[in-house]
Amino acid sequence: MLGLATTDNKVAIRRTWDKPIINGFYQQIGRKLSYFGLPGPDIRDFIDWGEFLGWKTGVEFISARSQDQNEQKKKINKLQTNIMLQGFNNEWELRRGSLEDIVMEYTDIDGKKPAKLILEPGRKPRMEYELHNWDFQGGLGYRTKKGEEAKRIEAIKTCIALQKNHAFIFFLTLNVRHTLGDELMVYLEKQADELQSIEHKEILHWYAQQGTKHGTEHLRLKAVVPLFIRKVSEVHSFDCYCYPPIYYEGWKEHLVHYAFILSPKRTVLPSFSSQNILQVIELPIMHAKNGIIQLADEQHPGFILDSQDSSPEFLEKGVLLK
């Protein structure tokens, strides 16, 4: 029943990059990880990572448009069949709808909440998943005609807030397309203004000048997303560790894959991450091509080849959860 809805690049990322990170985290916490995300009908995540996973909450998108519903029902039937054939049905639940809406509204279109999203009278809602895999085909953000904030960005903020005090891995895959205009450039320029290091100011200025018209939007996103995730994480008392982003081509789209480990800190004020902001700025961008992950040909000015280690041993070692 398993189809071929994947690429060699996607397989390489899942098996040779993400899996060692998951293994390192699993070794530290000493138990299987609960999963929340977008496994897709072929459930490749579960097949490749199954030995490390416990409870699984999978989300499958459902559109309100009637012309799409038959195709979506087929995908759900395929997903549920694969779950049963692979023996995952004892620790599994399906939630239908938009992942962003489920995170922000706490329930899916059927009124069902994710199992590890805890709602208790008199207490703030909280999520207790150890692995989030938000594997989108769309981009970071799309502003509405009313000028409302991008739902995907708001969902990321909400997720991190809900996960407060609970360590987790956050995998995020995004298309390079978005409708945020110059906001990414402005974000990087403003971040550069706060730095004292001339060298790192210049690196951020270089990233800010990348973009769609140069065919380098992936480079600008490479810089923006880790800084954004790090800042939101610290507001909610997490120590955020960022791995080098990976740029790759899917079937018809250009994508960037990110990996983070968020470790809770007992602070009242925002926390500070062990990996400092200069180290995040210095991260290389990797390139997955023909099923092989390696350093991308184009890096920011002043990049030192041996300044980062992306070996399997490095990925598996992970970061110390305190």
C-alpha positions in Angstrom: 0.0 0.0 0.0 3.0 2.3 0.5 3.4 4.7 -2.4 6.3 6.7 -3.7 5.3 10.2 -2.4 8.8 11.0 -1.4 12.2 11.9 -2.9 15.7 10.8 -2.4 16.5 14.1 -0.8 13.6 13.7 1.7 14.6 10.2 2.5 18.2 11.3 3.2 17.1 14.1 5.5 14.7 11.8 7.4 17.2 8.9 7.8 20.6 10.5 8.0 19.9 13.8 9.6 16.7 13.7 11.6 17.0 10.1 12.8 20.3 10.6 14.6 18.9 13.8 16.3 15.9 11.8 17.5 18.1 9.0 18.7 20.3 11.4 20.7 17.2 12.9 22.3 15.7 9.4 23.0 18.9 8.3 24.7 18.8 11.3 27.0 15.2 11.1 28.1 15.2 7.3 28.3 11.7 6.8 26.9 9.9 6.8 23.5 8.9 10.1 22.1 5.3 11.2 21.5 4.8 12.6 18.0 2.6 15.4 16.7 2.7 16.4 13.1 2.1 15.7 9.4 3.1 12.1 8.6 1.3 11.9 5.3 -0.5 8.9 3.9 2.7 6.9 3.4 3.7 7.4 7.1 7.4 7.5 6.3 8.1 9.2 9.6 6.7 6.3 11.5 8.4 3.6 9.4 11.9 5.2 9.6 11.6 6.5 13.2 9.3 3.9 14.7 11.8 2.4 17.2 11.9 5.8 18.9 8.2 6.7 18.8 5.5 6.1 21.3 2.1 7.8 21.0 1.5 9.4 17.6 -1.0 12.2 16.8 -1.1 12.6 13.0 -2.8 15.5 11.3 -4.3 15.3 7.8 -5.5 18.4 6.2 -9.2 18.7 5.2 -10.4 21.4 3.0 -13.9 23.0 3.2 -14.1 22.9 -0.6 -16.4 20.1 -1.6 -14.4 19.4 -4.8 -11.4 18.4 -2.8 -13.1 16.2 -0.3 -13.1 12.9 -2.3 -9.4 13.1 -2.8 -8.8 13.9 0.8 -10.9 11.0 1.9 -8.8 8.7 -0.2 -5.6 10.0 1.5 -7.1 9.4 4.9 -8.2 5.9 4.0 -4.7 5.2 2.7 -3.1 6.7 5.8 -5.3 4.6 8.2 -4.7 1.4 6.1 -0.9 1.9 6.3 -1.2 2.5 10.1 -3.0 -0.8 10.5 -0.7 -2.7 8.1 2.4 -1.4 9.9 1.0 -2.2 13.4 0.9 1.3 14.7 -2.8 1.5 15.5 -2.4 0.8 19.3 -0.6 4.1 19.8 -2.2 6.3 17.2 -4.9 9.0 16.6 -5.9 11.0 13.6 -6.9 14.6 13.8 -8.5 16.2 10.8 -8.1 19.8 9.6 -5.5 22.4 9.5 -2.5 21.8 11.8 -2.3 25.5 12.6 -6.0 25.7 13.5 -5.7 22.6 15.8 -2.8 24.1 17.6 -4.4 27.5 18.1 -8.0 26.4 18.7 -7.1 23.1 20.6 -9.5 20.9 18.5 -9.8 19.6 15.0 -12.8 20.0 12.7 -14.5 17.1 14.5 -14.1 18.8 17.9 -11.4 16.4 19.0 -8.3 17.6 20.8 -4.8 16.0 20.5 -4.2 13.5 23.2 -1.1 15.3 24.6 -2.8 18.7 24.6 -4.0 19.0 28.2 -6.9 21.3 29.1 -7.6 21.5 32.8 -9.8 23.9 34.7 -7.9 26.7 36.3 -4.7 25.9 34.5 -3.1 27.1 31.3 -3.5 24.8 28.3 -0.3 22.8 27.7 1.2 20.4 25.2 3.4 17.5 26.1 4.9 16.1 22.9 8.5 15.3 22.6 8.6 15.5 18.8 6.9 18.0 16.5 7.3 17.4 12.8 5.6 20.2 10.8 6.4 19.1 7.3 4.6 21.7 5.2 4.6 22.1 1.4 3.7 25.8 1.9 5.8 28.7 3.0 6.5 30.5 6.3 3.7 33.0 6.0 0.9 34.3 3.8 -0.7 37.6 4.9 -4.5 37.8 4.4 -6.1 40.6 2.4 -7.2 42.1 5.7 -3.6 42.4 6.8 -3.9 39.8 9.5 -0.8 38.1 10.8 0.3 34.9 9.0 -1.4 31.9 10.6 1.6 29.6 10.3 3.8 32.0 12.2 1.1 32.4 14.9 0.8 28.7 15.2 4.5 28.3 15.8 4.4 30.9 18.6 1.4 29.2 20.1 3.0 25.7 19.9 6.2 26.9 21.7 4.1 28.6 24.4 2.0 25.4 24.9 5.1 23.3 25.2 6.6 25.4 28.0 8.4 23.3 30.6 8.4 20.2 28.3 11.5 19.5 26.2 11.0 18.7 22.6 12.4 18.4 19.1 10.9 20.7 16.5 11.3 19.8 12.8 10.0 22.4 10.4 9.9 22.2 6.6 8.9 25.2 4.6 8.6 26.1 1.0 10.6 29.2 0.0 7.5 30.9 -1.2 5.7 33.4 1.1 3.8 36.7 0.9 5.6 38.5 3.7 7.1 41.1 1.3 10.1 43.0 2.7 9.4 41.9 6.3 12.2 39.2 6.3 14.7 41.7 5.0 13.7 44.3 7.7 13.8 41.6 10.4 17.4 40.8 9.5 18.4 44.4 9.3 16.9 45.2 12.7 18.6 42.2 14.2 21.9 43.3 12.7 21.4 46.8 14.3 21.4 45.1 17.8 24.8 43.4 17.3 28.1 44.8 18.3 30.2 42.5 16.0 30.9 44.2 12.7 31.6 40.8 11.1 28.2 39.4 12.1 26.4 42.6 11.1 27.8 42.2 7.6 26.7 38.5 7.5 23.1 39.5 8.4 23.2 42.4 5.9 24.3 39.9 3.2 21.4 37.5 4.1 19.0 40.4 4.1 19.9 41.2 0.5 19.1 37.7 -0.8 15.7 37.0 -2.2 13.4 35.7 -4.8 14.7 38.0 -7.6 18.1 36.6 -7.1 16.9 33.0 -6.8 18.2 33.0 -3.2 15.2 33.2 -1.0 16.3 30.0 0.7 19.4 31.8 2.0 17.3 34.6 3.5 15.0 32.1 5.1 18.0 30.1 6.4 18.9 33.2 8.5 15.4 34.3 9.5 13.8 31.2 10.8 16.4 30.1 13.3 16.6 33.6 14.8 12.8 33.8 15.0 12.4 30.3 16.6 15.2 31.1 19.0 13.7 34.4 20.1 10.2 32.9 20.6 11.7 30.0 22.5 13.6 32.2 24.9 10.5 34.2 25.7 8.9 31.0 26.9 12.0 29.9 29.0 13.5 27.5 26.5 17.2 27.0 25.7 17.0 26.7 21.9 19.6 24.7 19.9 19.5 25.2 16.1 21.0 22.7 13.7 22.2 23.8 10.2 19.2 24.3 7.9 19.0 22.1 4.8 17.9 23.3 1.4 16.6 20.8 -1.1 14.2 20.3 -4.1 11.0 18.3 -3.7 8.8 17.1 -6.5 7.9 20.6 -7.7 9.0 22.9 -4.9 12.1 24.3 -3.2 12.2 23.6 0.5 14.2 24.3 3.6 14.3 21.9 6.5 15.0 23.1 10.0 15.8 21.1 13.2 15.7 22.5 16.8 15.9 21.1 20.3 14.1 23.1 22.9 15.1 22.5 26.5 13.0 24.1 29.3 14.7 26.4 31.9 13.2 27.4 35.2 13.2 31.1 34.6 10.7 33.8 35.3 12.2 36.2 32.8 13.1 35.0 29.3 16.0 32.6 29.1 19.2 32.7 27.2 20.3 29.8 25.0 23.6 28.0 25.4 24.1 28.4 21.7 24.6 32.1 21.4 23.2 34.3 18.6 26.5 34.6 16.8 26.8 30.9 16.6 23.3 30.7 15.1 24.2 33.4 12.5 27.4 31.5 11.7 25.5 28.2 10.9 26.1 27.0 7.4 23.4 26.0 5.0 23.4 22.4 3.9 22.2 21.1 0.5 20.5 17.8 -0.1 21.0 16.7 -3.7 20.6 13.3 -5.3 20.1 11.8 -1.8 23.3 13.2 -0.3 23.5 16.0 2.3 26.5 18.2 2.1 27.6 21.8 2.6 25.9 24.1 0.0 28.2 25.7 -2.5 27.1 29.2 -1.5 27.7 30.3 2.1 27.7 33.7 3.8 30.8 35.8 3.6 33.6 34.8 6.0 32.2 31.3 6.4 34.9 28.9 7.7 34.6 25.4 6.4 35.4 23.6 9.6 33.4 25.9 11.9 30.5 23.4 12.0 30.3 19.7 12.3 27.4 17.9 10.7 28.7 14.3 11.1 26.3 11.6 12.3 28.2 11.5 15.6 27.5 15.3 16.0 23.8 14.9 15.2 23.4 11.9 17.5 25.3 13.5 20.4 22.7 16.3 20.4 22.6 18.8 23.2 22.5 18.2 26.9 19.0 18.5 28.4 19.2 20.0 31.8 
